[in-house]
Amino acid sequence: MTTTMGLNYIIDCRRCGSHSEYQTSIAVKNSVRTNLAEHIDTECAIRCPICRARLNNSAAEFREQVKISLRE
């Protein structure tokens, strides 16, 4: 079963010090819901929207700079 959920995330960039908040909607399978924020892709760059610094050189670095929460 697939559910549409909201995704809130806050970016606090270590490089430029910017604070950005975003919201989006995503479709996820119920079995994936609890693991959504656990898997961080380090192959494709995720960048700060202000200074364009890469936020995901490692999963730990990403978790320090980006806070993710789900809303139904």
C-alpha positions as a Markdown table, in Angstrom:
| # | Residue | x | y | z |
|---|---|---|---|---|
| 1 | Met | 0.0 | 0.0 | 0.0 |
| 2 | Thr | 1.3 | 3.5 | -0.9 |
| 3 | Thr | 0.6 | 6.6 | 1.1 |
| 4 | Thr | 1.2 | 10.3 | 0.3 |
| 5 | Met | 3.0 | 12.0 | 3.1 |
| 6 | Gly | 4.5 | 15.4 | 3.7 |
| 7 | Leu | 8.2 | 15.8 | 4.2 |
| 8 | Asn | 9.6 | 18.7 | 6.2 |
| 9 | Tyr | 13.3 | 19.4 | 6.3 |
| 10 | Ile | 15.5 | 22.0 | 7.8 |
| 11 | Ile | 19.0 | 22.7 | 6.4 |
| 12 | Asp | 21.6 | 24.3 | 8.6 |
| 13 | Cys | 24.7 | 24.6 | 6.4 |
| 14 | Arg | 28.0 | 24.4 | 8.2 |
| 15 | Arg | 29.9 | 26.2 | 5.4 |
| 16 | Cys | 27.8 | 29.4 | 5.0 |
| 17 | Gly | 25.7 | 29.2 | 8.2 |
| 18 | Ser | 22.4 | 29.5 | 6.4 |
| 19 | His | 19.1 | 28.2 | 7.8 |
| 20 | Ser | 16.5 | 27.0 | 5.2 |
| 21 | Glu | 13.2 | 25.2 | 5.7 |
| 22 | Tyr | 11.3 | 23.3 | 3.0 |
| 23 | Gln | 8.2 | 21.1 | 2.7 |
| 24 | Thr | 7.3 | 18.7 | 0.0 |
| 25 | Ser | 4.9 | 15.7 | -0.6 |
| 26 | Ile | 6.1 | 12.2 | -1.4 |
| 27 | Ala | 4.6 | 8.8 | -2.0 |
| 28 | Val | 6.0 | 6.0 | 0.0 |
| 29 | Lys | 5.2 | 2.4 | 0.7 |
| 30 | Asn | 4.0 | 1.9 | 4.3 |
| 31 | Ser | 6.9 | -0.6 | 4.8 |
| 32 | Val | 9.4 | 2.1 | 4.0 |
| 33 | Arg | 8.0 | 4.8 | 6.2 |
| 34 | Thr | 10.1 | 4.2 | 9.3 |
| 35 | Asn | 13.4 | 3.9 | 7.3 |
| 36 | Leu | 12.9 | 7.0 | 5.1 |
| 37 | Ala | 15.4 | 9.2 | 6.9 |
| 38 | Glu | 17.9 | 6.4 | 7.6 |
| 39 | His | 19.3 | 5.8 | 4.1 |
| 40 | Ile | 21.4 | 8.7 | 2.8 |
| 41 | Asp | 22.7 | 8.6 | -0.7 |
| 42 | Thr | 26.3 | 9.8 | -0.9 |
| 43 | Glu | 26.7 | 9.1 | -4.7 |
| 44 | Cys | 24.6 | 12.1 | -5.9 |
| 45 | Ala | 25.4 | 15.4 | -4.4 |
| 46 | Ile | 22.8 | 17.1 | -2.2 |
| 47 | Arg | 23.7 | 20.8 | -2.0 |
| 48 | Cys | 23.0 | 23.8 | 0.2 |
| 49 | Pro | 20.5 | 26.0 | -1.7 |
| 50 | Ile | 22.4 | 29.1 | -0.7 |
| 51 | Cys | 26.1 | 28.4 | -1.1 |
| 52 | Arg | 25.9 | 25.2 | -3.1 |
| 53 | Ala | 28.2 | 23.3 | -0.7 |
| 54 | Arg | 27.8 | 19.5 | -0.7 |
| 55 | Leu | 25.8 | 18.4 | 2.3 |
| 56 | Asn | 26.2 | 14.6 | 1.9 |
| 57 | Asn | 29.9 | 13.8 | 1.7 |
| 58 | Ser | 29.0 | 11.2 | 4.4 |
| 59 | Ala | 25.7 | 10.1 | 6.0 |
| 60 | Ala | 26.9 | 11.5 | 9.4 |
| 61 | Glu | 27.7 | 14.9 | 7.9 |
| 62 | Phe | 24.3 | 15.0 | 6.2 |
| 63 | Arg | 22.4 | 14.1 | 9.5 |
| 64 | Glu | 24.3 | 16.9 | 11.2 |
| 65 | Gln | 23.2 | 19.5 | 8.7 |
| 66 | Val | 19.7 | 18.3 | 7.6 |
| 67 | Lys | 16.8 | 17.5 | 9.9 |
| 68 | Ile | 14.0 | 15.5 | 8.4 |
| 69 | Ser | 10.5 | 15.0 | 9.8 |
| 70 | Leu | 7.4 | 13.3 | 8.3 |
| 71 | Arg | 3.8 | 14.6 | 8.5 |
| 72 | Glu | 0.7 | 12.8 | 7.4 |
